[in-house]
Amino acid sequence: MTKWLSRWLRKFHRWIAVPTAIAIPLAVVIKLVGSPELVLTWEKLDKIPSLFMLIMALSGAYLFLLPYIVKGQRKKRLASKGEG
């Protein structure tokens, strides 16, 4: 399960990085120089960059901790083989 999850999450993290990298500067530009109609429209969609950043932070944290998780699982597996 962990291998499948880590592969899927790694791909998902990469694909979410592109819209995040586009949405955040776009939000800043629209807020600074956008027309009032565009700003009103963007206010409805304003939570999208924040959501992308949250997803990136959670998936990035998992991917950062993954080597330590696997190392702990490996130690448990080797310890149970040694006892049995």
PDB file with SEQRES, HELIX, SHEET and CRYST1 records, atoms N, CA, C and O in Angstrom:
SEQRES   1 A   84  MET THR LYS TRP LEU SER ARG TRP LEU ARG LYS PHE HIS          
SEQRES   2 A   84  ARG TRP ILE ALA VAL PRO THR ALA ILE ALA ILE PRO LEU          
SEQRES   3 A   84  ALA VAL VAL ILE LYS LEU VAL GLY SER PRO GLU LEU VAL          
SEQRES   4 A   84  LEU THR TRP GLU LYS LEU ASP LYS ILE PRO SER LEU PHE          
SEQRES   5 A   84  MET LEU ILE MET ALA LEU SER GLY ALA TYR LEU PHE LEU          
SEQRES   6 A   84  LEU PRO TYR ILE VAL LYS GLY GLN ARG LYS LYS ARG LEU          
SEQRES   7 A   84  ALA SER LYS GLY GLU GLY                                      
HELIX    1 AA1 THR A    2  VAL A   33  1                                  32    
HELIX    2 AA2 PRO A   36  LYS A   44  1                                   9    
HELIX    3 AA3 LYS A   47  GLU A   83  1                                  37    
CRYST1    1.000    1.000    1.000  90.00  90.00  90.00 P 1           1          
ATOM      1  N   MET A   1       0.826  -1.201   0.000  1.00  0.00           N  
ATOM      2  CA  MET A   1       0.000   0.000   0.000  1.00  0.00           C  
ATOM      3  C   MET A   1       0.865   1.259   0.000  1.00  0.00           C  
ATOM      4  O   MET A   1       0.544   2.231  -0.683  1.00  0.00           O  
ATOM      5  N   THR A   2       1.949   1.246   0.754  1.00  0.00           N  
ATOM      6  CA  THR A   2       2.783   2.436   0.858  1.00  0.00           C  
ATOM      7  C   THR A   2       3.442   2.765  -0.476  1.00  0.00           C  
ATOM      8  O   THR A   2       3.549   3.936  -0.839  1.00  0.00           O  
ATOM      9  N   LYS A   3       3.885   1.741  -1.214  1.00  0.00           N  
ATOM     10  CA  LYS A   3       4.517   2.008  -2.507  1.00  0.00           C  
ATOM     11  C   LYS A   3       3.525   2.637  -3.472  1.00  0.00           C  
ATOM     12  O   LYS A   3       3.842   3.605  -4.163  1.00  0.00           O  
ATOM     13  N   TRP A   4       2.318   2.077  -3.512  1.00  0.00           N  
ATOM     14  CA  TRP A   4       1.298   2.618  -4.409  1.00  0.00           C  
ATOM     15  C   TRP A   4       0.951   4.049  -4.012  1.00  0.00           C  
ATOM     16  O   TRP A   4       0.853   4.931  -4.866  1.00  0.00           O  
ATOM     17  N   LEU A   5       0.765   4.275  -2.715  1.00  0.00           N  
ATOM     18  CA  LEU A   5       0.409   5.607  -2.227  1.00  0.00           C  
ATOM     19  C   LEU A   5       1.519   6.611  -2.508  1.00  0.00           C  
ATOM     20  O   LEU A   5       1.245   7.733  -2.935  1.00  0.00           O  
ATOM     21  N   SER A   6       2.748   6.227  -2.276  1.00  0.00           N  
ATOM     22  CA  SER A   6       3.847   7.177  -2.486  1.00  0.00           C  
ATOM     23  C   SER A   6       4.019   7.504  -3.968  1.00  0.00           C  
ATOM     24  O   SER A   6       4.302   8.651  -4.315  1.00  0.00           O  
ATOM     25  N   ARG A   7       3.854   6.524  -4.837  1.00  0.00           N  
ATOM     26  CA  ARG A   7       3.948   6.800  -6.277  1.00  0.00           C  
ATOM     27  C   ARG A   7       2.834   7.733  -6.728  1.00  0.00           C  
ATOM     28  O   ARG A   7       3.073   8.707  -7.441  1.00  0.00           O  
ATOM     29  N   TRP A   8       1.612   7.419  -6.301  1.00  0.00           N  
ATOM     30  CA  TRP A   8       0.465   8.225  -6.690  1.00  0.00           C  
ATOM     31  C   TRP A   8       0.596   9.640  -6.143  1.00  0.00           C  
ATOM     32  O   TRP A   8       0.332  10.611  -6.852  1.00  0.00           O  
ATOM     33  N   LEU A   9       1.000   9.756  -4.890  1.00  0.00           N  
ATOM     34  CA  LEU A   9       1.116  11.065  -4.256  1.00  0.00           C  
ATOM     35  C   LEU A   9       2.237  11.883  -4.881  1.00  0.00           C  
ATOM     36  O   LEU A   9       2.115  13.100  -5.018  1.00  0.00           O  
ATOM     37  N   ARG A  10       3.322  11.229  -5.259  1.00  0.00           N  
ATOM     38  CA  ARG A  10       4.428  11.942  -5.908  1.00  0.00           C  
ATOM     39  C   ARG A  10       3.973  12.526  -7.247  1.00  0.00           C  
ATOM     40  O   ARG A  10       4.276  13.679  -7.553  1.00  0.00           O  
ATOM     41  N   LYS A  11       3.246  11.736  -8.047  1.00  0.00           N  
ATOM     42  CA  LYS A  11       2.719  12.239  -9.323  1.00  0.00           C  
ATOM     43  C   LYS A  11       1.713  13.359  -9.096  1.00  0.00           C  
ATOM     44  O   LYS A  11       1.740  14.380  -9.784  1.00  0.00           O  
ATOM     45  N   PHE A  12       0.823  13.159  -8.122  1.00  0.00           N  
ATOM     46  CA  PHE A  12      -0.181  14.168  -7.806  1.00  0.00           C  
ATOM     47  C   PHE A  12       0.483  15.470  -7.366  1.00  0.00           C  
ATOM     48  O   PHE A  12       0.062  16.554  -7.772  1.00  0.00           O  
ATOM     49  N   HIS A  13       1.513  15.362  -6.542  1.00  0.00           N  
ATOM     50  CA  HIS A  13       2.242  16.533  -6.047  1.00  0.00           C  
ATOM     51  C   HIS A  13       2.878  17.295  -7.216  1.00  0.00           C  
ATOM     52  O   HIS A  13       2.853  18.525  -7.249  1.00  0.00           O  
ATOM     53  N   ARG A  14       3.439  16.563  -8.160  1.00  0.00           N  
ATOM     54  CA  ARG A  14       4.059  17.209  -9.320  1.00  0.00           C  
ATOM     55  C   ARG A  14       3.023  17.925 -10.176  1.00  0.00           C  
ATOM     56  O   ARG A  14       3.259  19.040 -10.640  1.00  0.00           O  
ATOM     57  N   TRP A  15       1.864  17.280 -10.386  1.00  0.00           N  
ATOM     58  CA  TRP A  15       0.839  17.880 -11.230  1.00  0.00           C  
ATOM     59  C   TRP A  15       0.168  19.064 -10.558  1.00  0.00           C  
ATOM     60  O   TRP A  15      -0.249  19.996 -11.246  1.00  0.00           O  
ATOM     61  N   ILE A  16       0.053  19.061  -9.254  1.00  0.00           N  
ATOM     62  CA  ILE A  16      -0.550  20.188  -8.539  1.00  0.00           C  
ATOM     63  C   ILE A  16       0.421  21.372  -8.472  1.00  0.00           C  
ATOM     64  O   ILE A  16      -0.008  22.515  -8.319  1.00  0.00           O  
ATOM     65  N   ALA A  17       1.710  21.107  -8.586  1.00  0.00           N  
ATOM     66  CA  ALA A  17       2.702  22.187  -8.515  1.00  0.00           C  
ATOM     67  C   ALA A  17       2.533  23.187  -9.656  1.00  0.00           C  
ATOM     68  O   ALA A  17       2.750  24.383  -9.466  1.00  0.00           O  
ATOM     69  N   VAL A  18       2.151  22.714 -10.827  1.00  0.00           N  
ATOM     70  CA  VAL A  18       2.006  23.606 -11.980  1.00  0.00           C  
ATOM     71  C   VAL A  18       0.859  24.603 -11.781  1.00  0.00           C  
ATOM     72  O   VAL A  18       1.081  25.807 -11.907  1.00  0.00           O  
ATOM     73  N   PRO A  19      -0.372  24.136 -11.470  1.00  0.00           N  
ATOM     74  CA  PRO A  19      -1.429  25.131 -11.242  1.00  0.00           C  
ATOM     75  C   PRO A  19      -1.148  26.047 -10.051  1.00  0.00           C  
ATOM     76  O   PRO A  19      -1.555  27.209 -10.049  1.00  0.00           O  
ATOM     77  N   THR A  20      -0.458  25.529  -9.046  1.00  0.00           N  
ATOM     78  CA  THR A  20      -0.117  26.364  -7.893  1.00  0.00           C  
ATOM     79  C   THR A  20       0.846  27.470  -8.313  1.00  0.00           C  
ATOM     80  O   THR A  20       0.685  28.627  -7.925  1.00  0.00           O  
ATOM     81  N   ALA A  21       1.836  27.106  -9.101  1.00  0.00           N  
ATOM     82  CA  ALA A  21       2.817  28.091  -9.561  1.00  0.00           C  
ATOM     83  C   ALA A  21       2.183  29.135 -10.474  1.00  0.00           C  
ATOM     84  O   ALA A  21       2.692  30.251 -10.578  1.00  0.00           O  
ATOM     85  N   ILE A  22       1.091  28.792 -11.128  1.00  0.00           N  
ATOM     86  CA  ILE A  22       0.389  29.757 -11.979  1.00  0.00           C  
ATOM     87  C   ILE A  22      -0.602  30.583 -11.164  1.00  0.00           C  
ATOM     88  O   ILE A  22      -0.702  31.795 -11.359  1.00  0.00           O  
ATOM     89  N   ALA A  23      -1.332  29.945 -10.257  1.00  0.00           N  
ATOM     90  CA  ALA A  23      -2.419  30.613  -9.538  1.00  0.00           C  
ATOM     91  C   ALA A  23      -1.929  31.677  -8.565  1.00  0.00           C  
ATOM     92  O   ALA A  23      -2.569  32.719  -8.424  1.00  0.00           O  
ATOM     93  N   ILE A  24      -0.819  31.441  -7.898  1.00  0.00           N  
ATOM     94  CA  ILE A  24      -0.362  32.394  -6.878  1.00  0.00           C  
ATOM     95  C   ILE A  24       0.095  33.722  -7.502  1.00  0.00           C  
ATOM     96  O   ILE A  24      -0.367  34.775  -7.063  1.00  0.00           O  
ATOM     97  N   PRO A  25       0.977  33.716  -8.500  1.00  0.00           N  
ATOM     98  CA  PRO A  25       1.324  35.009  -9.114  1.00  0.00           C  
ATOM     99  C   PRO A  25       0.131  35.665  -9.815  1.00  0.00           C  
ATOM    100  O   PRO A  25       0.009  36.890  -9.829  1.00  0.00           O  
ATOM    101  N   LEU A  26      -0.740  34.847 -10.394  1.00  0.00           N  
ATOM    102  CA  LEU A  26      -1.935  35.383 -11.041  1.00  0.00           C  
ATOM    103  C   LEU A  26      -2.813  36.118 -10.030  1.00  0.00           C  
ATOM    104  O   LEU A  26      -3.342  37.189 -10.328  1.00  0.00           O  
ATOM    105  N   ALA A  27      -2.967  35.551  -8.850  1.00  0.00           N  
ATOM    106  CA  ALA A  27      -3.763  36.195  -7.802  1.00  0.00           C  
ATOM    107  C   ALA A  27      -3.154  37.533  -7.404  1.00  0.00           C  
ATOM    108  O   ALA A  27      -3.875  38.512  -7.215  1.00  0.00           O  
ATOM    109  N   VAL A  28      -1.850  37.578  -7.279  1.00  0.00           N  
ATOM    110  CA  VAL A  28      -1.179  38.828  -6.895  1.00  0.00           C  
ATOM    111  C   VAL A  28      -1.354  39.883  -7.981  1.00  0.00           C  
ATOM    112  O   VAL A  28      -1.664  41.036  -7.683  1.00  0.00           O  
ATOM    113  N   VAL A  29      -1.159  39.498  -9.231  1.00  0.00           N  
ATOM    114  CA  VAL A  29      -1.280  40.451 -10.340  1.00  0.00           C  
ATOM    115  C   VAL A  29      -2.707  40.972 -10.447  1.00  0.00           C  
ATOM    116  O   VAL A  29      -2.914  42.172 -10.628  1.00  0.00           O  
ATOM    117  N   ILE A  30      -3.686  40.091 -10.337  1.00  0.00           N  
ATOM    118  CA  ILE A  30      -5.084  40.521 -10.442  1.00  0.00           C  
ATOM    119  C   ILE A  30      -5.435  41.485  -9.316  1.00  0.00           C  
ATOM    120  O   ILE A  30      -6.120  42.482  -9.543  1.00  0.00           O  
ATOM    121  N   LYS A  31      -4.975  41.196  -8.114  1.00  0.00           N  
ATOM    122  CA  LYS A  31      -5.289  42.088  -6.987  1.00  0.00           C  
ATOM    123  C   LYS A  31      -4.601  43.449  -7.125  1.00  0.00           C  
ATOM    124  O   LYS A  31      -5.151  44.463  -6.697  1.00  0.00           O  
ATOM    125  N   LEU A  32      -3.419  43.479  -7.711  1.00  0.00           N  
ATOM    126  CA  LEU A  32      -2.682  44.741  -7.808  1.00  0.00           C  
ATOM    127  C   LEU A  32      -3.122  45.607  -8.983  1.00  0.00           C  
ATOM    128  O   LEU A  32      -3.276  46.819  -8.828  1.00  0.00           O  
ATOM    129  N   VAL A  33      -3.326  45.007 -10.158  1.00  0.00           N  
ATOM    130  CA  VAL A  33      -3.581  45.816 -11.355  1.00  0.00           C  
ATOM    131  C   VAL A  33      -4.867  45.443 -12.086  1.00  0.00           C  
ATOM    132  O   VAL A  33      -5.128  45.971 -13.167  1.00  0.00           O  
ATOM    133  N   GLY A  34      -5.661  44.563 -11.532  1.00  0.00           N  
ATOM    134  CA  GLY A  34      -6.858  44.108 -12.231  1.00  0.00           C  
ATOM    135  C   GLY A  34      -7.969  45.138 -12.247  1.00  0.00           C  
ATOM    136  O   GLY A  34      -8.046  46.008 -11.380  1.00  0.00           O  
ATOM    137  N   SER A  35      -8.826  45.026 -13.248  1.00  0.00           N  
ATOM    138  CA  SER A  35      -9.999  45.894 -13.316  1.00  0.00           C  
ATOM    139  C   SER A  35     -10.980  45.490 -12.219  1.00  0.00           C  
ATOM    140  O   SER A  35     -10.925  44.360 -11.735  1.00  0.00           O  
ATOM    141  N   PRO A  36     -11.872  46.387 -11.820  1.00  0.00           N  
ATOM    142  CA  PRO A  36     -12.808  46.062 -10.731  1.00  0.00           C  
ATOM    143  C   PRO A  36     -13.676  44.832 -11.013  1.00  0.00           C  
ATOM    144  O   PRO A  36     -13.959  44.054 -10.102  1.00  0.00           O  
ATOM    145  N   GLU A  37     -14.098  44.652 -12.270  1.00  0.00           N  
ATOM    146  CA  GLU A  37     -14.910  43.476 -12.606  1.00  0.00           C  
ATOM    147  C   GLU A  37     -14.102  42.195 -12.432  1.00  0.00           C  
ATOM    148  O   GLU A  37     -14.600  41.194 -11.917  1.00  0.00           O  
ATOM    149  N   LEU A  38     -12.857  42.245 -12.866  1.00  0.00           N  
ATOM    150  CA  LEU A  38     -11.987  41.078 -12.749  1.00  0.00           C  
ATOM    151  C   LEU A  38     -11.685  40.767 -11.287  1.00  0.00           C  
ATOM    152  O   LEU A  38     -11.629  39.603 -10.893  1.00  0.00           O  
ATOM    153  N   VAL A  39     -11.493  41.802 -10.496  1.00  0.00           N  
ATOM    154  CA  VAL A  39     -11.228  41.607  -9.069  1.00  0.00           C  
ATOM    155  C   VAL A  39     -12.441  40.978  -8.392  1.00  0.00           C  
ATOM    156  O   VAL A  39     -12.289  40.086  -7.558  1.00  0.00           O  
ATOM    157  N   LEU A  40     -13.650  41.436  -8.745  1.00  0.00           N  
ATOM    158  CA  LEU A  40     -14.864  40.852  -8.174  1.00  0.00           C  
ATOM    159  C   LEU A  40     -15.009  39.386  -8.564  1.00  0.00           C  
ATOM    160  O   LEU A  40     -15.405  38.557  -7.745  1.00  0.00           O  
ATOM    161  N   THR A  41     -14.690  39.072  -9.805  1.00  0.00           N  
ATOM    162  CA  THR A  41     -14.752  37.676 -10.249  1.00  0.00           C  
ATOM    163  C   THR A  41     -13.709  36.842  -9.517  1.00  0.00           C  
ATOM    164  O   THR A  41     -13.990  35.719  -9.097  1.00  0.00           O  
ATOM    165  N   TRP A  42     -12.509  37.390  -9.364  1.00  0.00           N  
ATOM    166  CA  TRP A  42     -11.437  36.641  -8.708  1.00  0.00           C  
ATOM    167  C   TRP A  42     -11.734  36.400  -7.237  1.00  0.00           C  
ATOM    168  O   TRP A  42     -11.321  35.383  -6.680  1.00  0.00           O  
ATOM    169  N   GLU A  43     -12.454  37.334  -6.594  1.00  0.00           N  
ATOM    170  CA  GLU A  43     -12.782  37.160  -5.177  1.00  0.00           C  
ATOM    171  C   GLU A  43     -13.601  35.897  -4.944  1.00  0.00           C  
ATOM    172  O   GLU A  43     -13.527  35.296  -3.872  1.00  0.00           O  
ATOM    173  N   LYS A  44     -14.381  35.492  -5.941  1.00  0.00           N  
ATOM    174  CA  LYS A  44     -15.150  34.249  -5.829  1.00  0.00           C  
ATOM    175  C   LYS A  44     -14.225  33.032  -5.893  1.00  0.00           C  
ATOM    176  O   LYS A  44     -14.514  31.991  -5.302  1.00  0.00           O  
ATOM    177  N   LEU A  45     -13.121  33.174  -6.611  1.00  0.00           N  
ATOM    178  CA  LEU A  45     -12.176  32.063  -6.802  1.00  0.00           C  
ATOM    179  C   LEU A  45     -10.919  32.222  -5.947  1.00  0.00           C  
ATOM    180  O   LEU A  45      -9.935  31.510  -6.149  1.00  0.00           O  
ATOM    181  N   ASP A  46     -10.950  33.136  -5.011  1.00  0.00           N  
ATOM    182  CA  ASP A  46      -9.754  33.505  -4.248  1.00  0.00           C  
ATOM    183  C   ASP A  46      -9.219  32.379  -3.367  1.00  0.00           C  
ATOM    184  O   ASP A  46      -8.042  32.394  -3.006  1.00  0.00           O  
ATOM    185  N   LYS A  47     -10.033  31.429  -3.025  1.00  0.00           N  
ATOM    186  CA  LYS A  47      -9.600  30.353  -2.134  1.00  0.00           C  
ATOM    187  C   LYS A  47      -8.822  29.261  -2.876  1.00  0.00           C  
ATOM    188  O   LYS A  47      -8.220  28.397  -2.239  1.00  0.00           O  
ATOM    189  N   ILE A  48      -8.825  29.288  -4.186  1.00  0.00           N  
ATOM    190  CA  ILE A  48      -8.150  28.242  -4.966  1.00  0.00           C  
ATOM    191  C   ILE A  48      -6.638  28.211  -4.709  1.00  0.00           C  
ATOM    192  O   ILE A  48      -6.111  27.134  -4.430  1.00  0.00           O  
ATOM    193  N   PRO A  49      -5.912  29.339  -4.788  1.00  0.00           N  
ATOM    194  CA  PRO A  49      -4.470  29.259  -4.489  1.00  0.00           C  
ATOM    195  C   PRO A  49      -4.180  28.762  -3.077  1.00  0.00           C  
ATOM    196  O   PRO A  49      -3.217  28.028  -2.857  1.00  0.00           O  
ATOM    197  N   SER A  50      -5.017  29.162  -2.122  1.00  0.00           N  
ATOM    198  CA  SER A  50      -4.809  28.699  -0.745  1.00  0.00           C  
ATOM    199  C   SER A  50      -5.017  27.193  -0.638  1.00  0.00           C  
ATOM    200  O   SER A  50      -4.279  26.506   0.067  1.00  0.00           O  
ATOM    201  N   LEU A  51      -6.017  26.691  -1.335  1.00  0.00           N  
ATOM    202  CA  LEU A  51      -6.277  25.253  -1.337  1.00  0.00           C  
ATOM    203  C   LEU A  51      -5.120  24.496  -1.982  1.00  0.00           C  
ATOM    204  O   LEU A  51      -4.690  23.462  -1.472  1.00  0.00           O  
ATOM    205  N   PHE A  52      -4.618  25.009  -3.102  1.00  0.00           N  
ATOM    206  CA  PHE A  52      -3.467  24.380  -3.751  1.00  0.00           C  
ATOM    207  C   PHE A  52      -2.257  24.368  -2.817  1.00  0.00           C  
ATOM    208  O   PHE A  52      -1.540  23.370  -2.738  1.00  0.00           O  
ATOM    209  N   MET A  53      -2.031  25.476  -2.112  1.00  0.00           N  
ATOM    210  CA  MET A  53      -0.888  25.536  -1.193  1.00  0.00           C  
ATOM    211  C   MET A  53      -1.044  24.544  -0.049  1.00  0.00           C  
ATOM    212  O   MET A  53      -0.066  23.930   0.375  1.00  0.00           O  
ATOM    213  N   LEU A  54      -2.262  24.383   0.453  1.00  0.00           N  
ATOM    214  CA  LEU A  54      -2.509  23.417   1.522  1.00  0.00           C  
ATOM    215  C   LEU A  54      -2.249  21.993   1.034  1.00  0.00           C  
ATOM    216  O   LEU A  54      -1.610  21.202   1.729  1.00  0.00           O  
ATOM    217  N   ILE A  55      -2.742  21.669  -0.154  1.00  0.00           N  
ATOM    218  CA  ILE A  55      -2.519  20.336  -0.725  1.00  0.00           C  
ATOM    219  C   ILE A  55      -1.026  20.094  -0.930  1.00  0.00           C  
ATOM    220  O   ILE A  55      -0.519  19.014  -0.627  1.00  0.00           O  
ATOM    221  N   MET A  56      -0.322  21.107  -1.446  1.00  0.00           N  
ATOM    222  CA  MET A  56       1.117  20.965  -1.660  1.00  0.00           C  
ATOM    223  C   MET A  56       1.855  20.769  -0.337  1.00  0.00           C  
ATOM    224  O   MET A  56       2.793  19.976  -0.263  1.00  0.00           O  
ATOM    225  N   ALA A  57       1.440  21.480   0.696  1.00  0.00           N  
ATOM    226  CA  ALA A  57       2.104  21.355   1.998  1.00  0.00           C  
ATOM    227  C   ALA A  57       1.888  19.968   2.590  1.00  0.00           C  
ATOM    228  O   ALA A  57       2.826  19.362   3.106  1.00  0.00           O  
ATOM    229  N   LEU A  58       0.664  19.463   2.520  1.00  0.00           N  
ATOM    230  CA  LEU A  58       0.378  18.143   3.088  1.00  0.00           C  
ATOM    231  C   LEU A  58       1.079  17.028   2.320  1.00  0.00           C  
ATOM    232  O   LEU A  58       1.694  16.146   2.919  1.00  0.00           O  
ATOM    233  N   SER A  59       0.983  17.070   0.986  1.00  0.00           N  
ATOM    234  CA  SER A  59       1.639  16.021   0.205  1.00  0.00           C  
ATOM    235  C   SER A  59       3.158  16.144   0.303  1.00  0.00           C  
ATOM    236  O   SER A  59       3.857  15.131   0.326  1.00  0.00           O  
ATOM    237  N   GLY A  60       3.671  17.361   0.359  1.00  0.00           N  
ATOM    238  CA  GLY A  60       5.110  17.560   0.514  1.00  0.00           C  
ATOM    239  C   GLY A  60       5.622  17.063   1.852  1.00  0.00           C  
ATOM    240  O   GLY A  60       6.711  16.495   1.935  1.00  0.00           O  
ATOM    241  N   ALA A  61       4.839  17.275   2.897  1.00  0.00           N  
ATOM    242  CA  ALA A  61       5.236  16.777   4.221  1.00  0.00           C  
ATOM    243  C   ALA A  61       5.295  15.256   4.224  1.00  0.00           C  
ATOM    244  O   ALA A  61       6.224  14.669   4.779  1.00  0.00           O  
ATOM    245  N   TYR A  62       4.306  14.615   3.606  1.00  0.00           N  
ATOM    246  CA  TYR A  62       4.316  13.153   3.529  1.00  0.00           C  
ATOM    247  C   TYR A  62       5.523  12.670   2.734  1.00  0.00           C  
ATOM    248  O   TYR A  62       6.208  11.736   3.153  1.00  0.00           O  
ATOM    249  N   LEU A  63       5.787  13.293   1.597  1.00  0.00           N  
ATOM    250  CA  LEU A  63       6.924  12.876   0.781  1.00  0.00           C  
ATOM    251  C   LEU A  63       8.253  13.129   1.497  1.00  0.00           C  
ATOM    252  O   LEU A  63       9.206  12.372   1.314  1.00  0.00           O  
ATOM    253  N   PHE A  64       8.321  14.180   2.304  1.00  0.00           N  
ATOM    254  CA  PHE A  64       9.531  14.451   3.078  1.00  0.00           C  
ATOM    255  C   PHE A  64       9.734  13.390   4.155  1.00  0.00           C  
ATOM    256  O   PHE A  64      10.861  12.956   4.395  1.00  0.00           O  
ATOM    257  N   LEU A  65       8.652  12.971   4.803  1.00  0.00           N  
ATOM    258  CA  LEU A  65       8.744  11.996   5.896  1.00  0.00           C  
ATOM    259  C   LEU A  65       8.789  10.549   5.410  1.00  0.00           C  
ATOM    260  O   LEU A  65       9.091   9.649   6.193  1.00  0.00           O  
ATOM    261  N   LEU A  66       8.498  10.315   4.148  1.00  0.00           N  
ATOM    262  CA  LEU A  66       8.421   8.955   3.615  1.00  0.00           C  
ATOM    263  C   LEU A  66       9.679   8.123   3.854  1.00  0.00           C  
ATOM    264  O   LEU A  66       9.544   6.969   4.261  1.00  0.00           O  
ATOM    265  N   PRO A  67      10.896   8.629   3.628  1.00  0.00           N  
ATOM    266  CA  PRO A  67      12.077   7.796   3.899  1.00  0.00           C  
ATOM    267  C   PRO A  67      12.167   7.349   5.356  1.00  0.00           C  
ATOM    268  O   PRO A  67      12.596   6.229   5.636  1.00  0.00           O  
ATOM    269  N   TYR A  68      11.769   8.211   6.277  1.00  0.00           N  
ATOM    270  CA  TYR A  68      11.810   7.852   7.696  1.00  0.00           C  
ATOM    271  C   TYR A  68      10.741   6.812   8.026  1.00  0.00           C  
ATOM    272  O   TYR A  68      10.974   5.921   8.843  1.00  0.00           O  
ATOM    273  N   ILE A  69       9.580   6.921   7.402  1.00  0.00           N  
ATOM    274  CA  ILE A  69       8.506   5.940   7.606  1.00  0.00           C  
ATOM    275  C   ILE A  69       8.950   4.572   7.107  1.00  0.00           C  
ATOM    276  O   ILE A  69       8.770   3.566   7.794  1.00  0.00           O  
ATOM    277  N   VAL A  70       9.526   4.538   5.917  1.00  0.00           N  
ATOM    278  CA  VAL A  70       9.983   3.272   5.332  1.00  0.00           C  
ATOM    279  C   VAL A  70      11.101   2.669   6.177  1.00  0.00           C  
ATOM    280  O   VAL A  70      11.145   1.456   6.377  1.00  0.00           O  
ATOM    281  N   LYS A  71      11.993   3.507   6.666  1.00  0.00           N  
ATOM    282  CA  LYS A  71      13.094   3.023   7.505  1.00  0.00           C  
ATOM    283  C   LYS A  71      12.556   2.375   8.782  1.00  0.00           C  
ATOM    284  O   LYS A  71      13.053   1.329   9.201  1.00  0.00           O  
ATOM    285  N   GLY A  72      11.553   2.983   9.397  1.00  0.00           N  
ATOM    286  CA  GLY A  72      10.939   2.409  10.595  1.00  0.00           C  
ATOM    287  C   GLY A  72      10.241   1.095  10.305  1.00  0.00           C  
ATOM    288  O   GLY A  72      10.322   0.155  11.097  1.00  0.00           O  
ATOM    289  N   GLN A  73       9.548   1.024   9.163  1.00  0.00           N  
ATOM    290  CA  GLN A  73       8.881  -0.224   8.790  1.00  0.00           C  
ATOM    291  C   GLN A  73       9.905  -1.327   8.540  1.00  0.00           C  
ATOM    292  O   GLN A  73       9.690  -2.479   8.917  1.00  0.00           O  
ATOM    293  N   ARG A  74      11.015  -0.972   7.904  1.00  0.00           N  
ATOM    294  CA  ARG A  74      12.064  -1.954   7.622  1.00  0.00           C  
ATOM    295  C   ARG A  74      12.658  -2.493   8.919  1.00  0.00           C  
ATOM    296  O   ARG A  74      12.903  -3.694   9.035  1.00  0.00           O  
ATOM    297  N   LYS A  75      12.892  -1.619   9.892  1.00  0.00           N  
ATOM    298  CA  LYS A  75      13.443  -2.056  11.180  1.00  0.00           C  
ATOM    299  C   LYS A  75      12.481  -3.001  11.889  1.00  0.00           C  
ATOM    300  O   LYS A  75      12.910  -3.999  12.467  1.00  0.00           O  
ATOM    301  N   LYS A  76      11.187  -2.697  11.851  1.00  0.00           N  
ATOM    302  CA  LYS A  76      10.190  -3.574  12.474  1.00  0.00           C  
ATOM    303  C   LYS A  76      10.172  -4.937  11.797  1.00  0.00           C  
ATOM    304  O   LYS A  76      10.098  -5.970  12.462  1.00  0.00           O  
ATOM    305  N   ARG A  77      10.242  -4.932  10.466  1.00  0.00           N  
ATOM    306  CA  ARG A  77      10.207  -6.182   9.715  1.00  0.00           C  
ATOM    307  C   ARG A  77      11.439  -7.030  10.026  1.00  0.00           C  
ATOM    308  O   ARG A  77      11.323  -8.241  10.215  1.00  0.00           O  
ATOM    309  N   LEU A  78      12.612  -6.408  10.080  1.00  0.00           N  
ATOM    310  CA  LEU A  78      13.835  -7.152  10.383  1.00  0.00           C  
ATOM    311  C   LEU A  78      13.831  -7.661  11.818  1.00  0.00           C  
ATOM    312  O   LEU A  78      14.327  -8.755  12.089  1.00  0.00           O  
ATOM    313  N   ALA A  79      13.279  -6.881  12.737  1.00  0.00           N  
ATOM    314  CA  ALA A  79      13.209  -7.310  14.135  1.00  0.00           C  
ATOM    315  C   ALA A  79      12.267  -8.499  14.293  1.00  0.00           C  
ATOM    316  O   ALA A  79      12.544  -9.409  15.074  1.00  0.00           O  
ATOM    317  N   SER A  80      11.164  -8.495  13.562  1.00  0.00           N  
ATOM    318  CA  SER A  80      10.224  -9.619  13.665  1.00  0.00           C  
ATOM    319  C   SER A  80      10.801 -10.875  13.014  1.00  0.00           C  
ATOM    320  O   SER A  80      10.493 -11.983  13.454  1.00  0.00           O  
ATOM    321  N   LYS A  81      11.627 -10.732  11.981  1.00  0.00           N  
ATOM    322  CA  LYS A  81      12.278 -11.896  11.366  1.00  0.00           C  
ATOM    323  C   LYS A  81      13.310 -12.493  12.314  1.00  0.00           C  
ATOM    324  O   LYS A  81      13.463 -13.712  12.388  1.00  0.00           O  
ATOM    325  N   GLY A  82      14.007 -11.641  13.027  1.00  0.00           N  
ATOM    326  CA  GLY A  82      15.031 -12.100  13.963  1.00  0.00           C  
ATOM    327  C   GLY A  82      14.441 -12.841  15.148  1.00  0.00           C  
ATOM    328  O   GLY A  82      15.069 -13.758  15.678  1.00  0.00           O  
ATOM    329  N   GLU A  83      13.245 -12.460  15.573  1.00  0.00           N  
ATOM    330  CA  GLU A  83      12.594 -13.113  16.714  1.00  0.00           C  
ATOM    331  C   GLU A  83      11.958 -14.437  16.316  1.00  0.00           C  
ATOM    332  O   GLU A  83      11.935 -15.389  17.096  1.00  0.00           O  
ATOM    333  N   GLY A  84      11.443 -14.484  15.089  1.00  0.00           N  
ATOM    334  CA  GLY A  84      10.646 -15.645  14.677  1.00  0.00           C  
ATOM    335  C   GLY A  84      11.370 -16.745  14.070  1.00  0.00           C  
ATOM    336  O   GLY A  84      10.767 -17.752  13.700  1.00  0.00           O  
TER     337      GLY A  84                                                      
END                                                                             
